[in-house]
Amino acid sequence: MDELDHLLSRLRDAPLDPRLGGLESRVMAEIARIRAIPSLGAMTFGIAAATALFIGIAGSAVPTRSADAKPLSPFDARLALAPSTLLSSQ
């Protein structure tokens, strides 16, 4: 524990890094710069939501080819690539 106390006292007595001078003013200037940038308004988000809703409704209204389920046979050749056979130790 004495070594840790010695290291902390050396750190306390060390001179400050010169880059720390004026750090607060630089941070506050950057915050002011970011706040000055115009942000997107509620109107923009409303238009985006309406567009997404329109695309969703239009996409569901377009007829597509129906997917028909086909019966699965235990002798089907595609079953040779089933995960249970690919993971076996053979």
N, C-alpha and C positions, 0 to 999 in steps of 0.2 A: 504494500500500500504506500510505502514511503516513496517508491519510484514513481508511482502515479502522481503523488503530490508534487514531486520534484518536476515532472514533465508539465504539469498544469501551471506551476509557478513560472517556469520558463516561457510557456505560451503567454501567460499574463504579462510578463515583462517584455515580450518581443514587440518591436515596433509594428504599427498597423500597416497594412498593405496600402500603398498610395492610390490604388484603383478604387478603394472604398470612399475616398473623398468625393462628394457630390453624387453619390449613388442615389440618395433619396430624390434629388431634383431630376435625375435622369429617369428614374422609375415613374415619377409623377408626370413628366413630359410625355412619356410613352403611353401612359394611361389616358392622358388628354388627347393624344393623337388618335388612339383607337376609338375613343368616344366620339370624335369628330367625324369618323367615317359614317356615311349614311347607311342605315340598316333597312332591311326589307320590311315593308309595312304589312298591315293586315290585308290590304287589298290584293297584294301579290299572293299571299297564302290562300286567300279565297279563290282567286283565279286558278291556282294550281289544284286546289281541292275539287273545284267544279270540272276542270279538265280531266282529272283522274276519274271522277264519277262518270263523266260522259264516255270516256274510253272503256271503262268497265262495263257500262250498260251496252254500248255498241258491240263490244267483244262478246258478250253473252248472247246478243241477238243474232249474230251471224251464224247461220247453220254450219255445222261441221259434220264430218263423217262419223257415224256412230261406232262405238267400240263394242264389238260382239265378243262375248266370252266363248271360247271354244272348249269343248270337253278335253280333259287331260287323260291320256292313256298311260298306263303303267309301262307300256312298251315303247313309248315315244323316244326318239333318238336324242331329243333335247335334254332328257333327264340324265344323260351321261355327264352333263356339265353342271349338275346341281351342286350347290355348296357342300352337301353332305358327301358327295363322291370326290369333290376336289380337295377336301380337307382330310380325306382318309390317309392312312399311313402306307398305302400300297404304292 
